[in-house]
Amino acid sequence: MSVLGACQCQCIRAAAVGARLVSTGETMADQEDNVTIPGYSRLLQMDPYLKPYERDFKRRYELLQKQLLQLEEAEGGFDLFTRSYKTFGVQRRPDNSLFFKEWAPAAEALFLTGDFNNWDKFSHPYTKKEFGKWELILPPKHDKSPAVDHNTKLKVVVHTKEGKRLYRISPWAKYVIKEEKSVIYDWVHWDPPQPYIQIHPRPKKPTSLRIYEAHVGIASPEGKIASYTNFTINVLPRIKDLGYNCIQLMAVMEHAYYASFGYQITSFFAASSRYGTPDELKQLIDVAHSLGILVLLDVVHSHASKNTEDGLNQFDGSDSCFFHSPPRGEHSLWDSRLFNYSSWEVLRFLLSNLRWWMEEYRFDGFRFDGITSMLYHHHGIGTGFSGDYSEYFGLQVDEDSLVYLMLSNHILHTLYPDCITIAEDVSGMPALCRGVEEGGLGFDYRLAMAIPDKWIQILKELKDEDWNIGNIVHTLTNRRYGENCVAYAESHDQALVGDKSLAFWLMDKEMYTNMSSMIPMTPIIDRGMQLHKMIRLLTHGLGGEGYLNFMGNEFGHPEWLDFPREGNNQSYHYARRQFNLVDMDHLRYCQLYAFDRDMNRTEDKYGWLAAPPAFVSAKHEEDKVIVFDRANVLFIFNFHPSKSFQDYRVAVEVPGKYPFIILRSSYRMQHQTRLMCKPSK
């Protein structure tokens, strides 16, 4: 079957749809009514209030099915389509010739230059093909070696219709570097003679997901950018010891601006070179797999950096190409570009990008960043979500990007059944974490983003005696039934400069002077440490079906996070994690670390994250007591600042023997003892 380009495929699609309308006399609404979603009845069982929006679900599902049909007809199926990283960019052929291919529909001419031709701007032109494609073949040298050596620099020279000459990095570049005194990144041909071969199989998908959110560059006490190798040697053993079974790696996709925390991507197929080589990242993931730990990539497909010389922006000289033209193609708050998800070649690029990270580096899934911006034309800007279902349907929904997310999840879970996808969405979109066969978007988990905001609000605004126990329980349990949530008390957002971590809100400046066990415990440190433990365990036990912790917060890291920038004199002092504090036995940080480890190991034993939602039997405002049972474990929390209770009666959902966990102002965690419980009346 011949491969069709974007324009040709779109014409076929329009003709087919138009012909069907003419021949049947049906309206689009009639066709939507005739669509059958295989598992839609299951979705309605989970949430009957979605029934009035059945037509919206059918339209989304029909758009997905059309997209899959077009991929089959035009590209031979999504399996081949998502392997386009094997045909675009630069490819070494069996005879050591090099094949170059780009999509630059607005360009007048393309040339390749670099170290291999002494930076001659005109000696190696690309040949123009159909549908905005450009190709070039470089035969091997006389000694049969490739014309471009490994680890040498390249550039694409783009001539525009306006007569401008632009120097660009291939959007499909696998490795880019920045010289010490340079401002922009350079494309480097990465084709090592002996690449790293990963040998350890992917761990099976866990029933209880315990995530350690990590950033390679700050994973060291030293005031510098840490490396993949440092993470492999020094951080992976800590994560394993703590009982986390999954790592969520941030800031791996290459980003020119370090202080963007990895959210202004410039090269989508390149692993950040500031931490080391692609092979060193492969080794990190391979070693993690050997320890039974999954690795998720924090993927950013919601927007891209505005950089032109080392980014996607204006690659072919136009203001669109991969993006919508302004103003639709610009995010006013993020100062970044927004993808055109209706473009055939943009779909090729983004879906192949997901496949690349799964195949080449063997990641185990993705945390999709900023999808609220994708789901709505308003991008969530100036919009509050009350939970009214009308906010999630209608003209404000961007169905192009919504169907892209459905397509991504369908492809990933079809090709990799154990793949895990997590959505960062603040809106509460219904069916976000239901399968595409039910009409949902297909994510496995969503981040429970209201929980950390609630804890920070409480610590900032309320005295201990004013805590609203009922409101805390409501926040921790307020999630859509049948849609898995990842709960967390704090993530990287709360650690950033301008905010404070939980530990810093609780103990503030005394963390610098009174964390030594060689001096008496002060009231502030005593209260802070106990609440730090209680908040985390309560969130872990009640808040979701998965749990997340940002690196360092498990032991109450004493400082905020701030990357080197002009405003701090390019300092790395706060762009690090002081793991050395845990290794000093006389400091109380090791006690918080031990609690976090015991908490995860206890969950691993009883599996409450994989159990149905908890049965909350008490949320007593006057006593400040919360009682619930989950996975046949009884949790009892006393948040009262001054009262303890004896012979306190608690209820359980089912009578029997329960291991129990009691947390109060003086830390006691008892999970070996069993408690006889009678049914509540």
C-alpha positions as CSV (number, residue, x, y, z in Angstrom):
1,M,0.0,0.0,0.0
2,S,1.4,3.4,-0.9
3,V,2.0,5.9,1.9
4,L,-0.1,9.0,1.6
5,G,0.8,12.5,2.9
6,A,-1.2,14.8,5.2
7,C,-3.1,16.7,2.5
8,Q,-4.0,13.7,0.4
9,C,-5.2,11.8,3.5
10,Q,-7.3,14.8,4.6
11,C,-8.9,14.9,1.1
12,I,-9.7,11.2,1.3
13,R,-11.2,11.7,4.7
14,A,-13.4,14.7,3.6
15,A,-14.5,12.9,0.5
16,A,-15.5,9.7,2.4
17,V,-17.4,11.6,5.0
18,G,-19.1,13.8,2.5
19,A,-20.1,10.8,0.3
20,R,-21.6,9.0,3.2
21,L,-23.7,12.1,4.1
22,V,-24.9,12.5,0.6
23,S,-25.8,8.8,0.1
24,T,-27.6,8.4,3.4
25,G,-29.1,11.8,3.9
26,E,-28.0,11.6,7.5
27,T,-27.0,14.6,9.5
28,M,-23.9,14.5,11.7
29,A,-26.1,14.3,14.8
30,D,-27.9,11.3,13.3
31,Q,-24.5,9.6,12.7
32,E,-23.4,10.3,16.3
33,D,-26.7,8.7,17.5
34,N,-25.8,5.6,15.5
35,V,-22.3,5.2,17.0
36,T,-21.9,2.4,19.5
37,I,-19.3,2.7,22.3
38,P,-18.6,-0.9,23.4
39,G,-18.2,-0.2,27.1
40,Y,-20.3,2.9,27.6
41,S,-22.8,1.2,29.8
42,R,-19.9,0.5,32.3
43,L,-19.1,4.2,32.3
44,L,-22.7,5.1,33.1
45,Q,-22.8,2.6,35.9
46,M,-19.8,4.4,37.4
47,D,-21.4,7.8,36.9
48,P,-25.1,8.0,35.8
49,Y,-24.9,11.8,35.7
50,L,-23.0,11.5,32.4
51,K,-26.0,10.3,30.5
52,P,-27.1,13.8,29.2
53,Y,-23.7,14.0,27.5
54,E,-23.9,10.7,25.6
55,R,-23.7,12.5,22.3
56,D,-20.4,14.2,23.2
57,F,-18.9,10.8,24.2
58,K,-20.1,9.3,20.9
59,R,-18.7,12.1,18.9
60,R,-15.3,11.8,20.6
61,Y,-15.3,8.0,20.1
62,E,-16.3,8.3,16.5
63,L,-13.4,10.8,15.9
64,L,-11.0,8.3,17.5
65,Q,-12.3,5.5,15.3
66,K,-11.9,7.7,12.2
67,Q,-8.4,8.5,13.1
68,L,-7.5,4.9,13.6
69,L,-9.1,4.0,10.2
70,Q,-7.1,6.8,8.5
71,L,-3.9,5.5,10.0
72,E,-4.7,2.0,8.7
73,E,-5.5,3.2,5.2
74,A,-2.8,5.8,4.8
75,E,0.1,4.5,6.9
76,G,-0.5,0.8,7.2
77,G,-1.6,1.1,10.9
78,F,-0.5,2.9,14.0
79,D,2.4,0.5,14.6
80,L,4.3,1.7,11.5
81,F,3.1,5.3,11.9
82,T,4.5,5.6,15.4
83,R,7.9,4.2,14.3
84,S,8.5,7.2,12.1
85,Y,11.6,8.0,14.2
86,K,13.2,5.3,12.1
87,T,12.6,7.2,8.9
88,F,12.8,10.9,9.9
89,G,15.9,12.8,11.1
90,V,19.0,10.8,10.2
91,Q,19.2,7.1,9.7
92,R,22.2,4.9,9.1
93,R,21.5,2.3,6.4
94,P,23.0,-1.2,6.3
95,D,25.6,0.0,3.7
96,N,26.6,2.9,6.1
97,S,24.9,5.5,3.9
98,L,23.0,8.1,5.8
99,F,19.4,9.0,5.0
100,F,18.1,12.4,6.1
101,K,14.4,13.3,6.1
102,E,12.5,16.4,7.4
103,W,9.1,17.9,7.2
104,A,9.3,21.6,6.3
105,P,6.2,22.5,4.2
106,A,6.8,26.3,4.1
107,A,10.5,26.0,3.1
108,E,11.9,27.0,-0.3
109,A,15.0,24.8,0.0
110,L,16.9,22.7,2.6
111,F,20.6,22.0,2.9
112,L,22.7,20.0,5.4
113,T,25.8,21.4,6.8
114,G,28.2,20.5,9.6
115,D,31.7,19.3,10.6
116,F,31.5,16.6,7.8
117,N,31.6,19.2,5.0
118,N,33.5,22.0,6.8
119,W,30.2,23.8,7.3
120,D,29.6,24.4,3.6
121,K,26.1,25.8,3.4
122,F,25.2,24.7,-0.1
123,S,27.1,21.5,-1.0
124,H,24.5,19.1,0.3
125,P,20.9,20.0,-0.7
126,Y,17.8,18.1,0.2
127,T,15.4,16.9,-2.5
128,K,11.9,18.2,-2.2
129,K,9.2,15.5,-2.0
130,E,5.4,15.5,-1.7
131,F,3.5,16.9,1.2
132,G,6.3,19.2,2.5
133,K,8.9,16.4,2.9
134,W,12.6,16.8,2.1
135,E,15.2,14.0,1.7
136,L,18.9,13.6,1.4
137,I,21.2,10.6,1.1
138,L,24.9,10.7,2.0
139,P,26.9,7.8,0.6
140,P,29.6,6.3,2.8
141,K,33.2,7.4,2.7
142,H,35.8,5.6,0.7
143,D,36.6,3.4,3.7
144,K,32.9,2.4,3.9
145,S,32.4,4.3,7.2
146,P,29.4,6.8,7.5
147,A,29.9,10.2,5.9
148,V,29.1,11.9,9.3
149,D,31.2,10.7,12.2
150,H,29.7,9.9,15.6
151,N,29.6,12.9,18.0
152,T,30.1,15.6,15.3
153,K,27.9,18.6,14.7
154,L,25.2,19.1,12.1
155,K,22.7,21.9,11.1
156,V,19.8,22.1,8.8
157,V,20.0,25.2,6.6
158,V,16.4,26.4,5.7
159,H,15.8,28.8,2.9
160,T,12.5,30.5,3.1
161,K,10.2,31.8,0.4
162,E,11.0,35.3,1.7
163,G,14.7,34.8,0.9
164,K,15.9,34.3,4.5
165,R,18.5,31.7,5.5
166,L,17.8,30.0,8.8
167,Y,20.0,27.5,10.8
168,R,17.9,24.9,12.5
169,I,18.2,21.7,14.6
170,S,16.3,18.7,13.2
171,P,13.1,18.2,15.2
172,W,14.0,14.5,15.3
173,A,17.6,15.1,16.7
174,K,18.5,12.4,19.2
175,Y,21.3,14.4,21.0
176,V,22.0,18.1,21.4
177,I,24.6,19.8,23.5
178,K,25.5,23.3,24.5
179,E,29.1,24.5,24.7
180,E,30.1,26.2,27.9
181,K,30.1,29.7,26.5
182,S,27.4,29.2,23.9
183,V,23.8,30.4,24.2
184,I,22.1,27.9,21.9
185,Y,22.3,24.2,21.6
186,D,23.9,22.3,18.8
187,W,22.7,19.1,17.0
188,V,25.2,16.3,17.5
189,H,25.1,13.1,15.5
190,W,24.8,10.3,18.0
191,D,25.7,6.9,16.6
192,P,28.1,5.2,19.1
193,P,30.1,2.2,17.8
194,Q,29.1,0.2,20.9
195,P,25.8,1.5,22.3
196,Y,24.6,0.5,25.7
197,I,22.4,-2.6,25.6
198,Q,19.7,-2.9,28.3
199,I,19.5,-6.4,29.7
200,H,16.9,-6.3,32.5
201,P,13.3,-6.9,31.7
202,R,10.6,-4.4,32.5
203,P,9.1,-5.0,35.9
204,K,5.4,-6.0,35.9
205,K,2.9,-3.3,36.5
206,P,2.3,-3.1,40.3
207,T,-1.1,-3.2,41.9
208,S,0.0,-0.5,44.4
209,L,1.8,2.4,42.8
210,R,4.3,4.3,45.0
211,I,6.0,7.0,43.0
212,Y,9.2,8.8,43.7
213,E,9.2,12.0,41.7
214,A,12.8,12.9,40.9
215,H,15.0,15.4,39.0
216,V,18.4,14.1,38.0
217,G,20.1,17.4,38.0
218,I,19.4,18.3,41.6
219,A,19.9,14.8,42.9
220,S,23.1,15.6,44.8
221,P,24.2,17.6,47.8
222,E,26.8,19.3,45.7
223,G,26.2,22.8,44.2
224,K,26.3,21.6,40.5
225,I,24.2,19.8,37.9
226,A,24.2,16.1,38.9
227,S,24.5,13.3,36.4
228,Y,22.6,10.2,35.3
229,T,25.5,8.1,36.7
230,N,25.3,9.8,40.1
231,F,21.5,9.0,40.1
232,T,22.2,5.4,39.2
233,I,24.9,4.9,41.9
234,N,23.7,7.1,44.8
235,V,19.9,7.7,44.4
236,L,18.5,4.4,43.1
237,P,19.5,2.5,46.2
238,R,17.8,5.0,48.4
239,I,14.6,4.8,46.4
240,K,14.7,1.0,46.7
241,D,15.3,1.2,50.4
242,L,12.4,3.6,50.9
243,G,10.0,1.1,49.3
244,Y,9.0,3.1,46.2
245,N,8.3,0.9,43.2
246,C,8.2,3.6,40.5
247,I,10.3,6.7,39.6
248,Q,8.8,9.7,37.8
249,L,11.7,11.4,36.0
250,M,11.4,15.1,35.4
251,A,13.3,17.3,33.0
252,V,14.7,14.5,30.8
253,M,13.4,15.8,27.4
254,E,15.9,18.4,26.4
255,H,15.2,22.0,27.4
256,A,17.5,24.9,26.8
257,Y,16.5,26.8,29.9
258,Y,17.5,24.8,33.0
259,A,15.3,26.9,35.3
260,S,12.2,25.9,33.4
261,F,12.2,22.7,35.4
262,G,12.1,20.8,32.1
263,Y,8.8,22.2,31.0
264,Q,10.0,24.3,28.0
265,I,11.0,21.6,25.6
266,T,13.3,22.4,22.7
267,S,14.3,18.9,21.4
268,F,11.6,16.3,22.0
269,F,13.7,13.2,21.0
270,A,16.8,14.2,22.9
271,A,17.6,13.2,26.4
272,S,19.1,16.2,28.2
273,S,22.8,16.2,27.7
274,R,23.5,18.4,30.8
275,Y,23.3,15.2,32.9
276,G,25.3,12.9,30.6
277,T,24.9,10.8,27.5
278,P,21.9,8.8,26.2
279,D,23.8,5.6,27.1
280,E,24.1,6.7,30.7
281,L,20.3,7.4,30.9
282,K,19.7,3.9,29.4
283,Q,21.9,2.4,32.1
284,L,20.0,4.3,34.8
285,I,16.7,2.8,33.6
286,D,18.2,-0.6,33.2
287,V,19.5,-0.6,36.8
288,A,16.2,0.6,38.1
289,H,14.5,-2.3,36.3
290,S,17.0,-4.7,37.9
291,L,15.8,-3.4,41.3
292,G,12.1,-3.9,40.4
293,I,11.5,-0.2,39.9
294,L,9.4,1.2,37.0
295,V,10.5,4.5,35.4
296,L,8.0,7.0,34.0
297,L,8.9,10.0,31.9
298,D,7.4,13.4,32.6
299,V,6.4,14.0,29.0
300,V,5.4,17.5,27.8
301,H,3.1,17.4,24.7
302,S,1.0,20.3,25.9
303,H,3.3,23.0,24.5
304,A,6.8,23.7,23.3
305,S,9.5,26.4,23.8
306,K,9.4,29.5,21.6
307,N,13.1,29.0,20.8
308,T,13.8,29.1,17.1
309,E,17.5,28.2,16.5
310,D,17.4,25.3,18.9
311,G,13.7,24.5,19.1
312,L,10.7,23.6,17.0
313,N,9.4,27.1,16.7
314,Q,9.4,28.5,13.1
315,F,11.4,25.4,11.9
316,D,10.5,26.0,8.3
317,G,10.4,29.8,8.6
318,S,6.6,30.0,9.0
319,D,4.7,30.9,12.2
320,S,2.9,27.5,12.1
321,C,4.5,24.3,10.9
322,F,4.1,22.1,14.1
323,F,1.8,24.7,15.8
324,H,-1.3,26.6,15.2
325,S,-0.7,30.1,13.9
326,P,-1.0,32.9,16.5
327,P,-3.0,33.7,18.5
328,R,-4.3,30.2,18.8
329,G,-0.8,28.7,18.6
330,E,0.5,30.7,21.6
331,H,0.0,30.2,25.3
332,S,-0.3,33.7,26.9
333,L,0.8,32.6,30.4
334,W,3.5,30.1,29.6
335,D,5.0,32.2,26.7
336,S,5.2,29.0,24.6
337,R,3.8,27.5,21.4
338,L,0.8,25.2,21.1
339,F,0.7,22.2,18.9
340,N,-1.8,21.7,16.0
341,Y,-3.2,18.3,17.0
342,S,-5.3,18.1,13.8
343,S,-2.2,18.1,11.6
344,W,-1.2,14.6,10.3
345,E,2.5,15.3,10.6
346,V,2.2,16.7,14.1
347,L,0.4,13.5,15.1
348,R,3.3,11.6,13.5
349,F,5.8,13.6,15.4
350,L,4.2,13.4,18.8
351,L,3.0,9.7,18.7
352,S,6.4,8.7,17.4
353,N,7.9,10.6,20.3
354,L,6.0,8.5,22.8
355,R,7.1,5.3,21.0
356,W,10.7,6.5,20.9
357,W,11.0,6.9,24.6
358,M,9.3,3.5,25.2
359,E,11.4,1.6,22.7
360,E,14.8,3.3,22.7
361,Y,15.1,4.0,26.4
362,R,12.5,1.5,27.7
363,F,10.6,3.8,29.9
364,D,7.5,2.2,31.5
365,G,5.0,5.0,30.8
366,F,4.4,8.7,31.1
367,R,3.1,11.4,33.3
368,F,1.4,13.8,30.8
369,D,2.1,17.4,31.9
370,G,-0.4,20.3,31.7
371,I,-3.2,18.5,29.9
372,T,-5.8,21.0,31.2
373,S,-4.3,23.4,28.7
374,M,-4.9,20.8,26.0
375,L,-8.4,19.9,26.9
376,Y,-10.0,23.3,26.6
377,H,-9.7,26.2,24.1
378,H,-9.4,28.5,27.1
379,H,-6.5,26.5,28.4
380,G,-7.8,26.9,31.9
381,I,-6.7,30.6,31.9
382,G,-9.0,32.7,34.1
383,T,-11.4,29.8,34.5
384,G,-12.5,28.2,37.7
385,F,-13.9,24.7,37.7
386,S,-16.9,24.2,40.0
387,G,-17.5,20.6,39.1
388,D,-20.6,21.4,37.0
389,Y,-20.7,18.9,34.2
390,S,-21.5,21.5,31.6
391,E,-17.9,22.8,32.1
392,Y,-16.5,19.6,30.6
393,F,-18.5,19.4,27.4
394,G,-19.5,21.8,24.6
395,L,-17.6,24.3,22.4
396,Q,-15.0,25.1,25.1
397,V,-13.5,21.6,24.7
398,D,-10.7,21.2,22.2
399,E,-11.7,17.9,20.6
400,D,-8.5,17.7,18.4
401,S,-6.2,17.5,21.4
402,L,-8.7,15.4,23.4
403,V,-8.8,12.8,20.7
404,Y,-5.0,13.0,20.5
405,L,-4.9,12.0,24.1
406,M,-7.4,9.2,23.5
407,L,-5.3,8.0,20.6
408,S,-2.0,8.1,22.6
409,N,-3.5,6.1,25.4
410,H,-5.1,3.6,23.0
411,I,-1.8,3.0,21.1
412,L,0.4,2.9,24.3
413,H,-1.9,0.4,26.1
414,T,-2.3,-1.7,22.9
415,L,1.4,-2.0,22.2
416,Y,2.5,-2.1,25.9
417,P,-0.3,-3.6,28.1
418,D,1.7,-2.8,31.3
419,C,2.3,0.9,30.3
420,I,1.2,3.4,32.9
421,T,-0.1,6.8,32.0
422,I,-0.8,9.6,34.5
423,A,-2.7,12.8,33.7
424,E,-2.0,16.2,35.3
425,D,-5.4,17.9,35.1
426,V,-6.8,20.5,37.5
427,S,-10.2,20.6,35.9
428,G,-11.6,17.2,37.0
429,M,-12.6,16.1,33.5
430,P,-15.0,13.1,33.8
431,A,-13.9,9.8,32.3
432,L,-10.3,11.0,32.1
433,C,-9.2,7.7,33.7
434,R,-11.7,5.3,32.0
435,G,-10.8,3.2,29.0
436,V,-11.2,4.5,25.5
437,E,-13.5,1.6,24.8
438,E,-15.9,3.2,27.3
439,G,-15.6,6.6,25.8
440,G,-13.0,7.8,28.3
441,L,-9.5,9.3,27.6
442,G,-7.7,6.1,28.7
443,F,-5.4,7.3,31.4
444,D,-4.5,4.9,34.3
445,Y,-4.3,7.6,37.0
446,R,-4.9,11.3,37.5
447,L,-3.0,13.4,40.0
448,A,-5.1,14.4,43.0
449,M,-4.0,18.0,42.8
450,A,-6.4,19.5,45.4
451,I,-4.8,17.5,48.2
452,P,-1.4,19.4,48.4
453,D,-3.2,22.7,48.0
454,K,-5.4,21.8,51.0
455,W,-2.5,20.9,53.2
456,I,-0.6,24.1,52.4
457,Q,-3.7,26.2,53.0
458,I,-4.3,24.6,56.4
459,L,-0.7,25.2,57.5
460,K,-0.6,28.8,56.2
461,E,-4.0,29.9,57.5
462,L,-5.2,27.9,60.5
463,K,-4.2,27.2,64.0
464,D,-4.1,23.6,65.1
465,E,-7.3,23.8,67.1
466,D,-9.1,25.3,64.1
467,W,-8.4,22.4,61.7
468,N,-11.7,21.3,60.0
469,I,-11.5,17.6,60.2
470,G,-14.5,17.0,58.0
471,N,-13.1,19.2,55.3
472,I,-9.8,17.4,55.4
473,V,-11.5,14.0,55.0
474,H,-13.7,15.4,52.2
475,T,-10.7,16.7,50.3
476,L,-8.9,13.3,50.6
477,T,-11.9,11.3,49.5
478,N,-13.5,13.6,46.9
479,R,-12.6,11.8,43.7
480,R,-14.5,10.2,40.9
481,Y,-15.6,6.7,41.6
482,G,-13.8,4.2,39.4
483,E,-11.1,6.6,38.3
484,N,-7.7,6.0,40.0
485,C,-6.0,9.0,41.7
486,V,-2.4,9.5,42.7
487,A,-2.4,11.2,46.1
488,Y,0.4,13.3,47.4
489,A,0.9,15.7,50.3
490,E,3.4,17.8,48.3
491,S,5.3,17.6,44.9
492,H,7.9,19.7,43.2
493,D,5.3,22.5,42.9
494,Q,5.3,23.1,46.7
495,A,9.1,23.0,46.9
496,L,9.7,25.7,44.4
497,V,11.0,29.2,45.4
498,G,8.0,31.4,46.4
499,D,6.4,28.5,48.3
500,K,7.5,26.2,51.1
501,S,7.6,22.5,51.6
502,L,5.5,21.0,54.3
503,A,8.5,20.6,56.6
504,F,9.4,24.3,56.1
505,W,5.8,25.4,56.8
506,L,5.8,23.3,60.0
507,M,9.3,24.0,61.4
508,D,10.7,27.0,59.4
509,K,14.0,28.4,60.6
510,E,14.3,26.0,63.5
511,M,15.2,23.3,60.9
512,Y,18.6,25.0,60.7
513,T,19.3,24.9,64.5
514,N,17.2,22.4,66.3
515,M,17.2,19.2,64.3
516,S,20.0,17.6,66.2
517,S,19.1,14.8,68.6
518,M,22.0,15.9,70.8
519,I,19.9,18.8,72.1
520,P,16.4,18.7,73.7
521,M,13.5,18.6,71.3
522,T,11.8,22.0,71.0
523,P,8.0,22.2,70.8
524,I,8.1,23.5,67.2
525,I,10.3,20.6,66.0
526,D,8.3,18.1,68.0
527,R,5.0,19.3,66.5
528,G,6.4,19.7,63.1
529,M,7.9,16.2,62.9
530,Q,4.7,14.5,64.1
531,L,2.4,16.4,61.8
532,H,4.8,15.8,58.9
533,K,4.4,12.0,59.5
534,M,0.6,12.2,60.1
535,I,-0.1,14.3,57.1
536,R,1.8,11.9,54.8
537,L,0.3,8.7,56.2
538,L,-3.2,10.1,56.1
539,T,-2.7,11.1,52.5
540,H,-1.2,7.8,51.7
541,G,-4.0,5.8,53.3
542,L,-7.0,7.8,52.4
543,G,-6.2,10.0,49.4
544,G,-6.0,7.7,46.4
545,E,-5.0,4.5,44.6
546,G,-1.4,5.6,44.1
547,Y,1.0,7.8,46.2
548,L,3.7,10.2,45.1
549,N,6.6,11.9,46.9
550,F,9.0,14.5,45.6
551,M,12.7,13.7,46.2
552,G,14.0,14.9,49.5
553,N,10.6,15.6,51.0
554,E,10.5,12.1,52.6
555,F,13.0,13.3,55.1
556,G,11.8,16.9,55.4
557,H,14.3,18.6,53.1
558,P,15.0,21.9,54.9
559,E,15.1,24.3,51.9
560,W,13.1,25.3,48.9
561,L,14.1,24.7,45.3
562,D,15.5,27.4,43.1
563,F,17.5,26.9,39.9
564,P,20.4,29.1,38.8
565,R,19.2,32.3,37.2
566,E,19.9,36.0,37.0
567,G,17.8,36.7,40.1
568,N,20.1,34.5,42.3
569,N,23.4,35.2,40.6
570,Q,23.3,31.8,38.9
571,S,23.6,30.0,42.2
572,Y,23.2,26.2,42.5
573,H,22.9,26.5,46.3
574,Y,19.2,25.7,46.3
575,A,19.2,23.5,43.1
576,R,20.3,20.4,45.1
577,R,19.0,17.8,47.5
578,Q,20.9,17.4,50.7
579,F,20.8,13.6,51.1
580,N,23.8,13.9,53.4
581,L,21.5,15.1,56.1
582,V,19.9,11.6,56.3
583,D,23.3,10.0,56.7
584,M,24.0,11.9,59.9
585,D,22.6,9.7,62.6
586,H,22.5,12.6,65.1
587,L,20.1,14.6,63.0
588,R,16.4,14.0,63.2
589,Y,16.0,13.9,59.4
590,C,16.8,10.2,59.5
591,Q,13.8,9.7,61.7
592,L,11.5,11.2,59.0
593,Y,13.2,9.1,56.4
594,A,12.7,5.9,58.5
595,F,9.0,6.8,58.9
596,D,8.6,7.2,55.1
597,R,10.3,3.9,54.6
598,D,8.1,2.1,57.2
599,M,5.0,3.6,55.7
600,N,5.8,2.3,52.2
601,R,6.8,-1.1,53.5
602,T,3.6,-1.4,55.5
603,E,1.5,-0.5,52.4
604,D,3.5,-3.1,50.5
605,K,2.5,-5.7,53.1
606,Y,-1.2,-4.8,53.3
607,G,-1.9,-3.2,49.9
608,W,-4.3,-0.4,50.9
609,L,-3.6,1.5,47.7
610,A,-5.0,-1.4,45.6
611,A,-8.0,-1.8,47.9
612,P,-11.4,-0.1,47.4
613,P,-11.9,3.3,49.0
614,A,-11.7,3.5,52.7
615,F,-14.7,3.2,55.1
616,V,-14.5,6.4,57.2
617,S,-16.1,5.7,60.6
618,A,-15.2,8.9,62.4
619,K,-14.3,12.5,61.6
620,H,-14.8,14.1,65.0
621,E,-14.4,17.8,65.0
622,E,-14.1,18.4,68.8
623,D,-11.8,15.4,69.4
624,K,-9.9,16.1,66.1
625,V,-10.0,12.4,65.4
626,I,-10.1,10.6,62.1
627,V,-10.8,6.8,61.9
628,F,-11.1,4.7,58.8
629,D,-10.3,1.2,57.7
630,R,-9.0,0.1,54.3
631,A,-7.6,-3.2,53.1
632,N,-8.5,-4.6,56.6
633,V,-6.2,-2.2,58.2
634,L,-7.6,0.2,60.9
635,F,-6.2,3.8,60.8
636,I,-6.7,6.1,63.8
637,F,-5.4,9.7,63.8
638,N,-5.6,12.1,66.7
639,F,-4.9,15.6,65.4
640,H,-5.9,17.3,68.7
641,P,-3.0,19.6,69.8
642,S,-3.4,18.8,73.5
643,K,-5.7,15.9,74.2
644,S,-5.1,12.2,74.3
645,F,-7.8,9.6,74.7
646,Q,-8.1,6.2,76.4
647,D,-10.6,3.5,75.6
648,Y,-11.7,5.4,72.5
649,R,-14.5,3.5,70.7
650,V,-14.2,3.3,67.0
651,A,-16.4,1.6,64.3
652,V,-15.4,-0.6,61.4
653,E,-17.3,-1.6,58.3
654,V,-16.8,-5.4,58.9
655,P,-16.3,-7.1,62.3
656,G,-13.1,-9.1,62.8
657,K,-9.4,-8.8,63.7
658,Y,-7.6,-5.8,62.4
659,P,-4.0,-4.7,62.3
660,F,-4.1,-1.1,63.4
661,I,-2.1,2.1,62.9
662,I,-2.4,4.8,65.5
663,L,-0.8,8.2,65.0
664,R,-0.9,11.0,67.5
665,S,1.3,13.8,68.7
666,S,3.8,11.3,70.0
667,Y,4.6,9.0,67.1
668,R,3.4,5.4,67.6
669,M,3.0,3.2,64.6
670,Q,1.7,-0.3,65.5
671,H,1.0,-2.6,62.6
672,Q,1.9,-5.9,64.1
673,T,-0.8,-5.8,66.8
674,R,-4.3,-7.0,66.0
675,L,-7.4,-5.4,67.4
676,M,-10.7,-7.1,67.9
677,C,-13.5,-5.0,66.4
678,K,-17.2,-5.3,66.5
679,P,-19.6,-4.0,63.9
680,S,-20.9,-0.5,64.4
681,K,-24.6,-0.1,65.0
